[in-house]
Amino acid sequence: MWYAPTAVIYHKLKATGGAVTGSYYDGRNFLYLIWKNYPSSLLRQNWRLIARAQLRITQEALQNWRGEAARARLRGQLAGLWGVFKMWPKRKEIQALRRLDDKSLESRLTPPPNNPPL
């Protein structure tokens, strides 16, 4: 893998329009990303921020329960929570290959938004 600071990534799927499939995968894959890639020490340090952001998303989805995309987001979050077991072997592999120390990695992270999109 190469670090390319000027690289641009195009996603094939995104839920910005409230798409059902995208909402599900956004809910699930964010948690998969945490389970696989977030270092344990930073997770211990930032778990409250992460949980608070997820609870905000859950609350907004519950407020919009009638919307199909909101229900899909909730299903995705549940799948992501359950996915901790599925991601554990991958986490071990990824964490073993880590090259950045916690301080360097943390300097590149941004805080969660105040109102994350549904």
DSSP file (Angstrom, degrees, kcal/mol; ACC not computed):
  #  RESIDUE AA STRUCTURE BP1 BP2  ACC     N-H-->O    O-->H-N    N-H-->O    O-->H-N    TCO  KAPPA ALPHA  PHI   PSI    X-CA   Y-CA   Z-CA
    1    1 A M              0   0    0      0, 0.0     2,-0.4     0, 0.0     0, 0.0   0.000 360.0 360.0 360.0 140.7    0.0    0.0    0.0
    2    2 A W        -     0   0    0      2,-0.0     2,-0.6     0, 0.0     0, 0.0  -0.932 360.0-128.5-118.7 141.3    1.2    3.5   -0.8
    3    3 A Y        +     0   0    0     -2,-0.4     0, 0.0     2,-0.0     0, 0.0  -0.794  29.0 177.3 -86.2 120.7    0.3    6.8    0.8
    4    4 A A    >   -     0   0    0     -2,-0.6     3,-2.2     1,-0.1    -2,-0.0  -0.855  12.5-169.3-127.2  94.5   -0.7    9.2   -1.9
    5    5 A P  T 3  S+     0   0    0      0, 0.0    -1,-0.1     0, 0.0    -2,-0.0   0.690  87.8  48.8 -62.2 -19.2   -1.8   12.5   -0.3
    6    6 A T  T 3  S+     0   0    0      2,-0.1    -2,-0.0     0, 0.0     0, 0.0   0.384  84.4 124.2 -99.8   4.1   -3.3   13.8   -3.6
    7    7 A A    <   -     0   0    0     -3,-2.2     2,-0.4     1,-0.0    -3,-0.0  -0.283  48.6-150.3 -65.5 149.1   -5.3   10.7   -4.4
    8    8 A V        -     0   0    0      2,-0.0     2,-0.5     0, 0.0    -2,-0.1  -0.981   5.8-155.9-121.2 133.5   -9.0   10.9   -5.0
    9    9 A I        -     0   0    0     -2,-0.4     2,-0.5     2,-0.0    -2,-0.0  -0.931   0.8-158.3-113.2 131.8  -11.3    8.1   -4.1
   10   10 A Y        -     0   0    0     -2,-0.5     2,-0.4     2,-0.0    -2,-0.0  -0.941  11.0-147.3-108.7 124.3  -14.7    7.6   -5.8
   11   11 A H        -     0   0    0     -2,-0.5     3,-0.1     1,-0.1    -2,-0.0  -0.725   6.5-152.7 -90.9 137.6  -17.3    5.6   -4.0
   12   12 A K  S    S+     0   0    0     -2,-0.4     2,-0.4     1,-0.2    -1,-0.1   0.742  83.5  34.5 -77.6 -23.2  -19.7    3.5   -6.0
   13   13 A L        +     0   0    0      9,-0.1     2,-0.3     8,-0.0    -1,-0.2  -0.996  63.0 158.4-139.1 132.1  -22.4    3.7   -3.3
   14   14 A K        -     0   0    0     -2,-0.4     3,-0.4    -3,-0.1     5,-0.2  -0.986  34.1-140.8-152.0 146.5  -23.3    6.4   -0.8
   15   15 A A    >   +     0   0    0      7,-0.4     3,-2.3    -2,-0.3     8,-0.1   0.111  64.4 117.3 -97.0  21.8  -26.4    7.1    1.2
   16   16 A T  T 3  S+     0   0    0      1,-0.3    -1,-0.2     2,-0.1   102,-0.1   0.796  78.8  50.7 -62.0 -26.0  -26.4   10.8    0.9
   17   17 A G  T 3  S-     0   0    0     -3,-0.4    -1,-0.3     2,-0.0    -2,-0.1   0.326 124.8-101.8 -91.3   8.4  -29.7   10.7   -1.0
   18   18 A G    <   +     0   0    0     -3,-2.3    51,-0.2     1,-0.2    -2,-0.1   0.712  59.1 174.9  80.5  20.4  -31.3    8.5    1.7
   19   19 A A     >  -     0   0    0     -5,-0.2     4,-2.2     1,-0.1    -1,-0.2  -0.358  31.6-135.7 -63.6 139.1  -30.9    5.3   -0.4
   20   20 A V  H  > S+     0   0    0      2,-0.2     4,-2.1     1,-0.2     5,-0.2   0.945 101.0  44.7 -63.3 -52.1  -31.9    2.2    1.5
   21   21 A T  H  > S+     0   0    0      1,-0.2     4,-2.3     2,-0.2     5,-0.2   0.920 114.9  48.8 -61.8 -44.5  -29.0    0.0    0.5
   22   22 A G  H  > S+     0   0    0      1,-0.2     4,-2.5    -8,-0.2    -7,-0.4   0.874 108.7  53.8 -63.6 -37.7  -26.4    2.7    1.2
   23   23 A S  H  X S+     0   0    0     -4,-2.2     4,-2.2     2,-0.2    -1,-0.2   0.912 109.0  49.1 -63.6 -42.7  -27.9    3.5    4.6
   24   24 A Y  H  X S+     0   0    0     -4,-2.1     4,-2.4     1,-0.2     5,-0.2   0.955 114.0  44.7 -59.7 -51.2  -27.6   -0.1    5.6
   25   25 A Y  H  X S+     0   0    0     -4,-2.3     4,-3.0     1,-0.2     5,-0.3   0.846 110.4  54.5 -68.1 -33.0  -24.0   -0.4    4.5
   26   26 A D  H  X S+     0   0    0     -4,-2.5     4,-1.6    -5,-0.2     5,-0.2   0.942 111.1  46.5 -61.2 -46.1  -23.1    3.0    6.1
   27   27 A G  H  X S+     0   0    0     -4,-2.2     4,-0.8    -5,-0.2    -2,-0.2   0.915 120.9  37.2 -62.2 -44.3  -24.5    1.8    9.4
   28   28 A R  H  X S+     0   0    0     -4,-2.4     4,-2.1    -5,-0.2     3,-0.3   0.940 115.2  50.3 -73.9 -48.8  -22.7   -1.6    9.2
   29   29 A N  H  X S+     0   0    0     -4,-3.0     4,-2.6     1,-0.2    -3,-0.2   0.791 102.1  60.2 -70.7 -27.9  -19.4   -0.6    7.6
   30   30 A F  H  X S+     0   0    0     -4,-1.6     4,-1.9    -5,-0.3    -1,-0.2   0.945 110.4  42.9 -61.2 -44.7  -18.6    2.2   10.0
   31   31 A L  H  X S+     0   0    0     -4,-0.8     4,-2.9    -3,-0.3    -2,-0.2   0.885 111.6  54.1 -69.4 -37.3  -18.7   -0.2   12.9
   32   32 A Y  H  X S+     0   0    0     -4,-2.1     4,-2.5     1,-0.2     5,-0.3   0.919 106.9  52.9 -58.7 -42.3  -16.7   -2.8   10.9
   33   33 A L  H  X>S+     0   0    0     -4,-2.6     4,-2.7     2,-0.2     5,-0.6   0.918 110.9  46.3 -59.2 -44.8  -14.1   -0.1   10.3
   34   34 A I  H  X5S+     0   0    0     -4,-1.9     4,-1.4     1,-0.2    -2,-0.2   0.955 112.6  49.4 -62.4 -50.5  -13.8    0.5   14.0
   35   35 A W  H  <5S+     0   0    0     -4,-2.9    -2,-0.2     1,-0.2    -1,-0.2   0.878 121.4  34.3 -59.2 -38.6  -13.7   -3.2   14.9
   36   36 A K  H  <5S+     0   0    0     -4,-2.5    59,-0.2    -5,-0.2    -2,-0.2   0.905 130.1  21.6 -83.2 -43.1  -10.9   -3.9   12.3
   37   37 A N  H  <5S+     0   0    0     -4,-2.7    -3,-0.2    -5,-0.3    -2,-0.1   0.699  87.1  98.9-110.0 -22.8   -8.8   -0.8   12.2
   38   38 A Y  S  <<S-     0   0    0     -4,-1.4     5,-0.1    -5,-0.6    57,-0.1  -0.568  75.0-118.9 -77.2 122.3   -9.0    1.4   15.3
   39   39 A P     >  -     0   0    0      0, 0.0     4,-2.5     0, 0.0     3,-0.2  -0.262  18.2-122.5 -60.3 144.2   -6.1    0.7   17.7
   40   40 A S  H  > S+     0   0    0      1,-0.2     4,-2.7     2,-0.2     5,-0.2   0.878 110.2  53.0 -55.9 -42.7   -7.1   -0.6   21.1
   41   41 A S  H  > S+     0   0    0      1,-0.2     4,-1.5     2,-0.2    -1,-0.2   0.904 112.8  43.6 -64.2 -40.5   -5.4    2.2   23.0
   42   42 A L  H  > S+     0   0    0     -3,-0.2     4,-2.5     2,-0.2    -1,-0.2   0.833 111.4  55.0 -73.3 -31.6   -7.3    4.8   20.9
   43   43 A L  H  X S+     0   0    0     -4,-2.5     4,-1.3     2,-0.2    -2,-0.2   0.924 108.3  48.3 -65.1 -43.6  -10.5    2.9   21.2
   44   44 A R  H  < S+     0   0    0     -4,-2.7     4,-0.2     1,-0.2    -2,-0.2   0.882 116.2  45.1 -61.0 -37.1  -10.1    2.9   25.0
   45   45 A Q  H  < S+     0   0    0     -4,-1.5    -2,-0.2    -5,-0.2    -1,-0.2   0.851 125.8  28.0 -74.6 -36.3   -9.4    6.7   24.9
   46   46 A N  H  X S+     0   0    0     -4,-2.5     4,-2.2     1,-0.1     3,-0.4   0.261  80.6 111.1-114.5  10.9  -12.2    7.6   22.4
   47   47 A W  H  X S+     0   0    0     -4,-1.3     4,-2.9     1,-0.2     5,-0.2   0.833  78.5  56.0 -60.1 -32.4  -15.0    5.0   23.0
   48   48 A R  H  > S+     0   0    0     -4,-0.2     4,-2.6     2,-0.2    -1,-0.2   0.921 108.6  46.6 -66.2 -42.1  -17.3    7.6   24.5
   49   49 A L  H  > S+     0   0    0     -3,-0.4     4,-2.2     2,-0.2    -2,-0.2   0.912 114.8  47.2 -63.5 -42.7  -17.0    9.9   21.4
   50   50 A I  H  X S+     0   0    0     -4,-2.2     4,-2.3     2,-0.2    -2,-0.2   0.934 114.3  46.3 -65.0 -46.5  -17.6    7.0   19.1
   51   51 A A  H  X S+     0   0    0     -4,-2.9     4,-2.7    -5,-0.2    -2,-0.2   0.903 111.6  52.0 -63.4 -41.4  -20.6    5.7   21.1
   52   52 A R  H  X S+     0   0    0     -4,-2.6     4,-2.1    -5,-0.2    -1,-0.2   0.909 109.9  48.8 -62.2 -42.5  -22.1    9.1   21.4
   53   53 A A  H  X S+     0   0    0     -4,-2.2     4,-1.9     2,-0.2    -1,-0.2   0.913 112.9  47.7 -63.9 -42.3  -21.8    9.6   17.6
   54   54 A Q  H  X S+     0   0    0     -4,-2.3     4,-2.5     1,-0.2    -2,-0.2   0.891 110.5  51.7 -66.2 -39.0  -23.5    6.2   17.0
   55   55 A L  H  X S+     0   0    0     -4,-2.7     4,-2.8     2,-0.2    -1,-0.2   0.867 107.4  53.4 -65.8 -35.4  -26.2    6.9   19.5
   56   56 A R  H  X S+     0   0    0     -4,-2.1     4,-2.4     2,-0.2    -1,-0.2   0.922 110.3  47.1 -62.4 -43.6  -26.9   10.2   17.7
   57   57 A I  H  X S+     0   0    0     -4,-1.9     4,-2.4     2,-0.2    -2,-0.2   0.919 113.0  49.3 -63.7 -43.8  -27.3    8.4   14.5
   58   58 A T  H  X S+     0   0    0     -4,-2.5     4,-2.6     2,-0.2    -2,-0.2   0.924 110.7  50.2 -60.8 -45.4  -29.6    5.8   16.2
   59   59 A Q  H  X S+     0   0    0     -4,-2.8     4,-2.2     1,-0.2    -2,-0.2   0.917 111.2  48.0 -61.0 -44.6  -31.7    8.5   17.7
   60   60 A E  H  X S+     0   0    0     -4,-2.4     4,-1.2     1,-0.2    -1,-0.2   0.901 111.6  50.3 -64.2 -40.1  -32.1   10.3   14.4
   61   61 A A  H  < S+     0   0    0     -4,-2.4     3,-0.2     1,-0.2    -2,-0.2   0.900 110.3  50.0 -65.1 -39.7  -33.0    7.0   12.7
   62   62 A L  H >< S+     0   0    0     -4,-2.6     3,-1.3     1,-0.2    -1,-0.2   0.868 107.6  53.9 -66.3 -35.6  -35.6    6.2   15.4
   63   63 A Q  H 3< S+     0   0    0     -4,-2.2    -1,-0.2     1,-0.3     3,-0.2   0.781 114.5  42.0 -67.3 -25.4  -37.1    9.7   14.9
   64   64 A N  T >< S+     0   0    0     -4,-1.2     3,-2.5    -3,-0.2     6,-0.3  -0.112  75.5 140.6-109.4  33.7  -37.5    9.0   11.2
   65   65 A W  T <   +     0   0    0     -3,-1.3     6,-0.2     1,-0.3    -1,-0.2   0.757  62.9  63.1 -52.5 -32.1  -38.7    5.4   11.7
   66   66 A R  T 3  S+     0   0    0     -3,-0.2     2,-0.3    -4,-0.1    -1,-0.3   0.751  85.2  91.4 -69.0 -21.5  -41.2    5.7    8.9
   67   67 A G  S <> S-     0   0    0     -3,-2.5     4,-1.9    -6,-0.2     5,-0.2  -0.584  73.7-142.4 -78.5 133.5  -38.5    6.2    6.4
   68   68 A E  H  > S+     0   0    0     -2,-0.3     4,-2.1     1,-0.2    -1,-0.1   0.864 101.9  53.9 -61.7 -37.4  -37.1    3.0    4.8
   69   69 A A  H  > S+     0   0    0      2,-0.2     4,-2.2     1,-0.2    -1,-0.2   0.871 105.9  53.1 -67.1 -36.1  -33.6    4.4    4.8
   70   70 A A  H  > S+     0   0    0     -6,-0.3     4,-1.9     2,-0.2    -1,-0.2   0.920 110.4  46.8 -64.9 -43.1  -33.8    5.1    8.6
   71   71 A R  H  X S+     0   0    0     -4,-1.9     4,-2.3    -7,-0.2    -1,-0.2   0.881 110.9  52.9 -66.1 -36.4  -34.8    1.5    9.3
   72   72 A A  H  X S+     0   0    0     -4,-2.1     4,-2.5     2,-0.2    -2,-0.2   0.895 106.3  53.4 -64.5 -39.2  -32.1    0.2    7.0
   73   73 A R  H  X S+     0   0    0     -4,-2.2     4,-2.4     2,-0.2    -2,-0.2   0.915 109.0  48.9 -62.0 -42.6  -29.5    2.3    8.9
   74   74 A L  H  X S+     0   0    0     -4,-1.9     4,-2.4     2,-0.2    -2,-0.2   0.911 110.7  49.8 -63.8 -42.6  -30.7    0.7   12.2
   75   75 A R  H  X S+     0   0    0     -4,-2.3     4,-2.4     1,-0.2    -1,-0.2   0.903 110.8  51.3 -60.8 -39.9  -30.4   -2.7   10.7
   76   76 A G  H  X S+     0   0    0     -4,-2.5     4,-2.5     2,-0.2    -2,-0.2   0.901 108.1  50.9 -64.4 -40.9  -26.9   -1.8    9.5
   77   77 A Q  H  X S+     0   0    0     -4,-2.4     4,-2.4     2,-0.2    -2,-0.2   0.919 110.6  49.2 -63.1 -42.3  -25.9   -0.7   13.0
   78   78 A L  H  X S+     0   0    0     -4,-2.4     4,-2.4     1,-0.2    -2,-0.2   0.921 111.7  48.6 -62.4 -42.8  -27.2   -3.9   14.5
   79   79 A A  H  X S+     0   0    0     -4,-2.4     4,-1.7     1,-0.2    -1,-0.2   0.893 110.8  51.8 -62.9 -38.6  -25.3   -5.9   11.9
   80   80 A G  H  < S+     0   0    0     -4,-2.5     4,-0.2     2,-0.2    -2,-0.2   0.882 108.9  49.8 -65.7 -38.8  -22.2   -3.9   12.6
   81   81 A L  H >< S+     0   0    0     -4,-2.4     3,-1.2     1,-0.2    -2,-0.2   0.930 113.5  45.4 -64.3 -44.9  -22.5   -4.5   16.3
   82   82 A W  H >< S+     0   0    0     -4,-2.4     3,-1.4     1,-0.2     4,-0.5   0.798 100.3  72.6 -66.5 -27.8  -22.8   -8.3   15.7
   83   83 A G  T 3X  +     0   0    0     -4,-1.7     4,-2.6     1,-0.3    -1,-0.2   0.542  68.1  90.4 -68.4  -7.2  -19.9   -8.0   13.3
   84   84 A V  H <> S+     0   0    0     -3,-1.2     4,-1.0    -4,-0.2    -1,-0.3   0.879  89.5  49.1 -55.7 -36.1  -17.4   -7.6   16.0
   85   85 A F  H <4 S+     0   0    0     -3,-1.4    -1,-0.2     1,-0.2    -2,-0.2   0.880 112.1  47.1 -70.7 -38.3  -17.1  -11.4   16.1
   86   86 A K  H  4 S+     0   0    0     -4,-0.5     4,-0.5     1,-0.2    -2,-0.2   0.848 114.4  47.4 -69.8 -34.7  -16.6  -11.6   12.3
   87   87 A M  H  X S+     0   0    0     -4,-2.6     4,-2.8     1,-0.2    -1,-0.2   0.633  87.5  88.0 -84.1 -14.8  -14.0   -8.8   12.3
   88   88 A W  H  X S+     0   0    0     -4,-1.0     4,-2.0     1,-0.2    -1,-0.2   0.904  89.7  45.2 -57.3 -48.3  -11.9  -10.1   15.2
   89   89 A P  H  > S+     0   0    0      0, 0.0     4,-1.6     0, 0.0    -1,-0.2   0.906 115.5  48.3 -62.0 -38.8   -9.6  -12.3   13.0
   90   90 A K  H  > S+     0   0    0     -4,-0.5     4,-2.7     1,-0.2    -2,-0.2   0.879 107.6  56.6 -66.8 -36.6   -9.2   -9.5   10.4
   91   91 A R  H  X S+     0   0    0     -4,-2.8     4,-3.1     1,-0.2     5,-0.3   0.926 104.3  52.1 -59.6 -45.2   -8.4   -7.1   13.3
   92   92 A K  H  X S+     0   0    0     -4,-2.0     4,-1.6     1,-0.2    -1,-0.2   0.912 112.0  46.4 -58.9 -43.1   -5.5   -9.2   14.5
   93   93 A E  H  X S+     0   0    0     -4,-1.6     4,-1.0     2,-0.2    -2,-0.2   0.943 115.6  44.9 -63.2 -49.2   -4.0   -9.3   11.0
   94   94 A I  H >< S+     0   0    0     -4,-2.7     3,-0.7     1,-0.2     4,-0.3   0.916 113.0  49.3 -64.8 -45.1   -4.5   -5.6   10.4
   95   95 A Q  H >< S+     0   0    0     -4,-3.1     3,-0.9     1,-0.2    -1,-0.2   0.828 106.2  57.7 -66.5 -30.4   -3.1   -4.5   13.8
   96   96 A A  H 3< S+     0   0    0     -4,-1.6    -1,-0.2    -5,-0.3    -2,-0.2   0.781 108.1  47.7 -68.3 -25.7   -0.1   -6.8   13.4
   97   97 A L  T << S+     0   0    0     -4,-1.0    -1,-0.2    -3,-0.7    -2,-0.2   0.401  82.3 132.9 -95.6   2.3    0.8   -4.9   10.2
   98   98 A R    <   +     0   0    0     -3,-0.9    -3,-0.1    -4,-0.3     3,-0.0  -0.209  28.1 177.0 -56.6 140.5    0.4   -1.4   11.7
   99   99 A R        +     0   0    0      2,-0.1     2,-0.4     1,-0.0    -1,-0.1   0.612  55.4  78.3-117.6 -23.0    3.2    1.1   10.9
  100  100 A L  S    S-     0   0    0      2,-0.0     2,-0.1     1,-0.0    -2,-0.0  -0.705  74.8-129.8 -91.7 138.8    2.0    4.3   12.5
  101  101 A D     >  -     0   0    0     -2,-0.4     4,-2.4     1,-0.1     5,-0.2  -0.387  33.4-100.9 -76.5 166.4    2.2    4.8   16.2
  102  102 A D  H  > S+     0   0    0      1,-0.2     4,-3.1     2,-0.2     5,-0.2   0.878 120.3  53.0 -57.5 -42.0   -0.9    6.0   18.1
  103  103 A K  H  > S+     0   0    0      2,-0.2     4,-1.7     1,-0.2    -1,-0.2   0.917 111.1  45.7 -63.7 -43.9    0.2    9.7   18.3
  104  104 A S  H  > S+     0   0    0      2,-0.2     4,-0.6     1,-0.2    -1,-0.2   0.910 115.7  46.9 -64.7 -43.0    0.8    9.9   14.5
  105  105 A L  H >X S+     0   0    0     -4,-2.4     3,-1.3     1,-0.2     4,-0.7   0.932 110.2  52.1 -65.3 -45.6   -2.4    8.2   13.7
  106  106 A E  H >< S+     0   0    0     -4,-3.1     3,-0.8     1,-0.3    -1,-0.2   0.845 102.3  59.9 -60.9 -34.2   -4.4   10.3   16.1
  107  107 A S  H 3< S+     0   0    0     -4,-1.7    -1,-0.3     1,-0.2    -2,-0.2   0.734 106.1  49.2 -66.6 -20.6   -3.0   13.5   14.5
  108  108 A R  H << S+     0   0    0     -3,-1.3    -1,-0.2    -4,-0.6    -2,-0.2   0.565  94.4  92.0 -94.2 -11.0   -4.6   12.4   11.2
  109  109 A L    <<  -     0   0    0     -3,-0.8    -3,-0.0    -4,-0.7     0, 0.0  -0.529  63.8-146.0 -85.3 151.4   -8.0   11.6   12.6
  110  110 A T        -     0   0    0     -2,-0.2    -2,-0.1     1,-0.0    -3,-0.0  -0.881  25.7-104.8-112.6 149.2  -10.8   14.2   12.7
  111  111 A P        -     0   0    0      0, 0.0     3,-0.1     0, 0.0    -1,-0.0  -0.311  46.5 -91.5 -67.8 155.4  -13.5   14.3   15.4
  112  112 A P        -     0   0    0      0, 0.0   -62,-0.0     0, 0.0   -59,-0.0  -0.351  49.9 -99.7 -65.0 149.1  -17.0   13.0   14.6
  113  113 A P        -     0   0    0      0, 0.0    -3,-0.0     0, 0.0     0, 0.0  -0.275  23.3-121.6 -67.0 156.4  -19.4   15.6   13.3
  114  114 A N  S    S+     0   0    0      1,-0.3   -58,-0.0    -3,-0.1     0, 0.0   0.880 109.1  25.5 -64.9 -38.0  -21.9   17.2   15.6
  115  115 A N  S    S-     0   0    0    -58,-0.0    -1,-0.3   -59,-0.0     3,-0.1  -0.720  84.9-159.4-127.8  80.8  -24.8   16.0   13.5
  116  116 A P        -     0   0    0      0, 0.0     2,-0.0     0, 0.0    -2,-0.0  -0.310  29.1-104.4 -61.4 143.2  -23.7   12.9   11.5
  117  117 A P              0   0    0      0, 0.0  -102,-0.0     0, 0.0  -101,-0.0  -0.324 360.0 360.0 -67.4 149.7  -25.8   12.3    8.4
  118  118 A L              0   0    0   -102,-0.1   -91,-0.1    -3,-0.1   -45,-0.1   0.445 360.0 360.0 -80.3 360.0  -28.3    9.5    8.5
